[in-house]
Amino acid sequence: MPPLTAELTADALAALDPRVAVPGYDRAAVTVGIVHIGVGAFHRAHQAVYVDDVLAAGDPTWGICGVGVLPQDSAIRDVLAAQDGLYTLLTVDGAGTTTARVVGSHVAHLHAPDDPQAVIDRMTDPATRIVSLTITEGGYGINDATGNFEPADPLTLADLAGQSPPRSVFGLIVAALAARRAAGTAPFTVLCCDNIQHNGAVTRAAITAFARSRDSELADWIDAEVAFPHSMVDRITPITTDTVREAVAGYGVTDAWPVRSEAFRQWVIEDRFSAGRPALEQVGVQIVPDVAPYEKMKLRLLNASHQVMGYLGALAGLTYVHEFCRDPEFAEFLLGYLHAEAIPTLDPVPGVDLTAYCRSLIERFGSEAILDTLARQAVDASVRVPTFVLPVLRARLAAGGDIRRATLAVAAWSRYLEGITDAGAPLATSPDRRHAGLQAAVLAERQTPGAFLDQPEVFGDLGRDPLFRRTFVTARADLADRGARAAAVATLT
């Protein structure tokens, strides 16, 4: 007989299983100081938890108001409304030990499609001192090759065409900054928490370009007065499944949208804010003068590793990240990428032993308890591969270094898009915003080896590099002839 469970609400907290940690502060006294756009699983397992710790430490002025911008964000709106903004976080350590915690830092939520002006008003309120973002790596509309703001999403395009009130992320932020400027209120900080190199600069470029299309003086003011600190975030957080909900129910809690993540977490932020910040350094955040070395390390080691293993693993018929990293040959291949190709492209990282960091990555990736899927890593690969893997290739080509493993990963991506494993079984590919163009490139590849690289929106000028092109064609042929495992093993010599 299944255990009795209680619906997760504020009234239920006192009666929850004592194994579940609950907020020990007075949530009724918490006021909103942060507006966060993009309330997904990662934000709720990462930034919201750090803020929960700040509130528990005694500063009630930094509660979070979540904002959904897309129509499908209504799901999290409804769940948080029914659960008084509460949700359960399960964390799993390397030994498989699970810890349960109810997070209380979300004290308000707005759904922009319902009332965009309410979102603008909340960000205009002087109490809001930080607007943070997790809108995915592809959500910023910056062309990697040119650095220009070239948005393609319908909401931003509609706002640029004069939609009023605005409904896109950048339209809402710019409208609020304009209102604060008109009122003589100090601007809020815009804090990007997405996995993009120089993410503060990318966010600045997008927002100022959007503003300049409407009001050049406002754009100049934003550029001069608004802080866009760089940040680096890290915590492996798979999507929520029914298995996670069932695990939470084992603690006597009925939670419609809990989160499960690894126990490890890291947040590094540049100490540059427009209107103050919480004492994040007291709850484990690294506040540093320069995030760039940490950012590059994480993007080229952890994030790139997901791409390097994802397509090879899928072709080999694997489902989970831990299956790849517990396989001795694939694990050795991944370590070869990390040490021979990625680490040589990094700058010195203060206080970090890169060999130990790589060893810890293999241990983290190898955790069966997390059940992180290779398919999750492949979502929007046309954004992630250029962001995480191609910078390593460019740097190694410039230095005359080894590119075999990173190139094999790119070749495996192109084979993965054909939707067939090495064993001939159907392979469901993950969604990608450039799906049509990618499929056309795969078809062209069948007739002209190397044609997959003729996608300037993905590869820029890298696709024309003779050595990269030759290595790609050879790697792709090897994958077709021998399969992912044998092709990976061939790079070990």
N, C-alpha and C positions, 0 to 999 in steps of 0.2 A: 504494500500500500504506500503510495507516495506521501512524503511528509507534508504536513499542513504548512501553508505559506501565507504571508501577509502582504498585501499590496504596499509598495514602497511609497509612503507619504510622510510629511512632517510629523503627523500625529502618531505614526507607527514606529518612529525611531527608538523611543524609550523601551519598547517591548521586543526589539530585534534580538536575535541570537547574539550572545556576548562575544562570539567569535568575529562578529562584524563590527569594525570600528565605525563610529558615527561622529558627525561634527560635534565638538565640545563647546563651541561658541554659540552665542545668541544670534541666529540667522535673522531674526526680526530687526536687529540693530545694524545689520550690514547695509551699506549704501553702494550704489554702482560707481565704480571708478574706471572700469575697463569695459569697452564694447568690443566683443569679439565676433568677427564675421567668418562663418564657416564652421559650424558646430558639429564636426565629425568625430569619429572614434579617436583619432590621434589627439586632437585638442583636448578631449575629455580625459584622456589618459596622461596628458603631459602638462600643458600650461595651466589648465583648470585645477590640477592637483597641487602644483606649486602655489597657486593663489589660495587654495584651500588651506595650505600650510601657513601662509601669511595671515589669513583671517584667524587661524587657531593661535597664532603668536600674539594676537591682541590688537591688530589694526583693522577695524571694520570698514574702512573707507575704500576698499579695493574689490568689492564684489563685481561679478561679471554679468553683463547683459548680453546674451547671445543673440545673434542676428542670422536669419536665413534669407538668402536672396533668390534662390531658385524655387520654382513651384514644388519640386519634390522635397524641399526642406520642411514642408508642412508636417511630415511624419515626426521629426524630432520636436517640432513645436508642440504637437499634440501630446507626445509622451511626457515632455518636461512639464507641460501644463497639468497633466493628470497626476504627476509625481512631485509637485511642488518644487520643480527644478532639480530634484535629487536623482542620482543614479548610482549604481554599484560598480566599483572597479575591482576586478580580480587581478592580482599580480602573481606571477609564477617565477620562482627563482631557478637557478641551474639544477638544483636537486629535485625539482618538481613540486616543491612546497608552495601551496597556494595561500594567499592572504586576501581577505575581503575587506572592503572599505566603502562606505557611502560618502560621496563627495558633495559638498554643499555650497560651493562657490558660485554656482549659477543661481542668481536671485531674481532674474528677469529674463524675458525672451521676447523678441519681436520678429515678425515674419514680413519682410519687405513687400511681397506681393499683396498682402492684406492692407498695409498702410505704410507706404514709403516715407511719408512725412513724419510719422512717429519715430522712424529710425533716424531721420535727419535731426529731429528735435532732441532725441536722446544724445546724439553725438555733439550737438550744439551746447547742451547743458555744461556749464563750467565744471561740474563735478566729474565729468568724463575727461580723464587726463591721458588715457591711452586707448587707441583703436588698434587692435591686433587682427591678424589675418592668417587663416589657413584655407586658401582657395585653390590649392594644387599648383604644381610647377607650371602648368600651362595656362594659368588663369590671369597672367599679367600682360599678355599681348605685346611683349617686346620681342622683336625679331633678333634672334641670337647673332645672326650674321652682320646686321647693320646697326643694331642698337636702337632702331626706330620703334615707335609705338604703332603697332599694326594690329589692333584687336579684330577678332573675327566673330566673337560671341554676339548673339542677337541683342542682348540687353545693353551692352556697351554701345553697339552701333546705333540702337534706337535712341539712347541718351545723346550721343554725338549729333544725331539728326534733329535734336530738339525736344525729345520726349520730356514732359513735365507732369508731375515731379519725376526726377530721375529714379531709376530702379536698379541700375547696375552697381557693383561694388564701388567703382571709381566715381560714378555719378553721385552716389550718396555721400561719399567721403568729401568730395570737392564741394558739394552743396553745403555740408556742415562747416567746412573750413571757411567758406565764403561768409556764412552767417556769423561765425565767431570773429572773423576779421571786421565785419561791419559793426559788430557790437563792442569791439575793442577787447575781446576776450583772448587770452593767450591760446595758441593752437595746441591741440593734443599731439602726442607722439603717434606716429604710424609705425607699428612694429610687425614686420613680416616674420612669420614662423614657418614658411615653406622652404623646402630643400632646393634652394637656388643659390649659386655662388654669387656673392655680393648682393644678397637679397634686399638689403636696405637701399642700395643704389638702383636696383631694378624697380623697386616699388616707387622710389622717388621719380624715376624717369616716366613711369606709367602715369602717375597722378599729376605731375606737372604738365605732361603732354596733354592729358585730358583737359586740365584747367586752361591751358594755353589756347585750346581750340575754342574756348568760350570767352576768356578774359585774360589778356596777357599780363595785366598788372596783378591779378590774383595769382597767376602762375609764378610771377617773380616773388611775390610775398611768400608763397608756399615754399619755394626753393630756398629762400633766405631764412625763414622762421620755423619751419616744421622740421623736427628731428625724425630721421628715418634710420634708426640704428640697425646695424647688421646683427644677425643672430644665427646660432646653430642649435638645432634641436635633435634629440635622439631618444627614441624609445620604440622598440618593435611592437606594433599594435595591429594585429589582424582585424578584419571586419567582424562584426558581431554575428554569431550564428545561433541556431536553436540550442546547440551544445553548450554555449556560454550561458544562455538563459536557464538551461537545466542545471548547470553547475551552481548558479546563483540560487536557484530554487532549493538546492541542497542545504543552503544556509537559512531556509525559511523565508526567503524574500521573493516576491513576484515583481520582477523588474522587466519592463517591456524592451528596454534598450540598454543593457549593461555593457561594460567594456572589459576585455581581457588583454593584458599586455605582459611583457617581461618585467622583471623586477628592476632591471637597470634603467636609469634615466639620466639624461644630461641636457643642460641648457646653458649656453654661453651667449652673453649679450654684450654688445658694445655699450659703454657707459655714456650714452648721449640721449637725453630726454628733453622734451620741450616744456613739460609742466609737472615735473616730479615723477617719482616711481615708487613702488612698494620696496620694502627692504628684502629683495629677493636673495641677496647674498646670505641672509640669515637662514634661508631654507634650502640651501644647496645649489643655487644658481651661481655660475661663474660670471662675475661682472668684470670685464677686461677692457683695456684701451684699444685692442685690435683683435677682432674675431677672425680675420682672414685665414690665418694658419689652421685654426680649428675647423673652420668651415670647409676649406679645401681638403683637409684630412678626411673629414666625414663623408663628403660627397664622392671623393675618388676612391675611398676604401670601402666604407659600409654601403652607401647607395649604389655605387658602381658594381659592387659585388653582387647585388641582387640582379642586376642586368646580366652580368657575366655568367651567373649560374642559371638564371631563369629559363632561358631558351634552350640551352643544352640539356638541362634537366627535363624539361617538357618533352623534347624530342626523344629522350631516353625512356620516356614513359613514367617519370616520377611525378608526384603530386605536391609533396611538401618540401620546404626548404631544408628541414632536418634530414630528409632522406639523402639529399645531395651532399650535405656536409658530414654525414656519417659514412659516406662511401669513400674508402681510402683513396681511390684514383681521382675522383672528382674533387675531394678535399685538397689533394696535392696540387691539382690543376689550379684551384682557386688561390691557394697560397702562392703559387708561382706568379699568378697575375698580381697579387698584392705586393710581393717583394721585388719581382723583376721589372714590373711595368708601372705600377701606381706609385709606390714609395719614392722612386727617383724623381718624380714630378713635384714632390711636396716641398714646402718651405719648412724650416725648423719649427716645431710645435712646442712652445714652452711647457715644461712639466710632463710631457708625454713620451713614453718609451714606445716607439712605433712597432717594434717587434712584439712587445707584450700586447699592444692594442690589437694587432692582427690576430694574435693567438686568442684574445678574448672574443673577437668577432666569430671565429670558427666555433668557439664554445657556445656563444649566444645563438648563432644560426643553428647549431646542432641540438637545441632544446626541443625535444618531442612534445613537451607539454604546451608550447605556444601554438602548435599546429598552424604555422604561417604557410600559406600556399604560394607556390611559384606563380600561379595565375594572378595573384594580387600584385606581384612585382611587375607584371607585364601590362597592366592597365596604362594606357596612354604612353606606350613605349616610344612613340615618335617624338615625345617631349623628353622622356627620361633618358633615353640613349644619348641624345645630343647634350643633355645637361650633365650627365655623370660619366659617360664613357668616352665620348669624342674629345673632350679636353685632354684626357690622358693620351689618346692617340696623337693629337696635334703636338703635344709636348715631347713625346717619344720620337716622333718623326723629326722634329726640329733638332733633337739631340743625337739622332742617329741610333736610337736604342731599339730594343726588342718590341715588336707590336703583335706577335703571333696570337697571344691569348685574347687580348681585347678585340682584335680583328675577327678571331674565331667566334666571339660572342656576337658581333654584328652579323656575321654570316649565318650564325644559328638563328638569329632573329628573323632574317629573311626566309630561311627554311621553315621556321615555326609558322610564319604567316601563310604557308601553304596548307596548314591544317591537317597534317598527317605525321604521326610519330615514325621513328625509325623502323618500328615493327609493322607499319602499315595501318595502324589503328587511327580512327578519326580523332582529331585534336581540336578541342574547342578553344579558339583564341580569345584573348581578353579584349574588351572594347578599346577603341582608339579613335580620337577625334579626326585623324587623317586616314581613316579606314579605306576610303575609295582610292586615294592616291597611292597608298601602300600596296593595295591589291593590283593596281595597274603596273606598279614598279616590279612586283613579283612576276607578273605575266611577261613583262619586257625582259626580265632576267633569263627566262627560259630560252629566248631567242638570241639574246646578246649578253653573254657573261659580263657582269660588272654594271649592268644597266640599273640595278637597284640603287646604286650610289648616285645616280643622276637625279637626285631629288634635292635641289638647292635649299628648299625650306627645311630640310632635315640635316643635310650634310654640309651645306654652304660650299666653300671651295675645296673642302677636304676630299670630296668624292672624286676630284680630278687629280689627286696626288698619285703619281705613277706607282710608287711602292705600295701604298695602301691598297690601290686598286688591284695590283697583281696578287698581293697577299690575300685579299678578300676572295678573288676568283679561285685561287688555289684552295683556300679554306672551305669554300662552299662546295667545290668538287669533292674534297675529302669527306665532308659531311654526307654528301649524296652517296659516295662509294662505300664508306666504312661506318657511318653512323656517328652520333655525338660522342659516345664513350671513347671509341678508338681515335677519333680526331683530337679529343682532349688529351688522351694519353700520349699522342705523338708530339705534343708540345713539351713534354716533360724531359725530353732528351736535349 
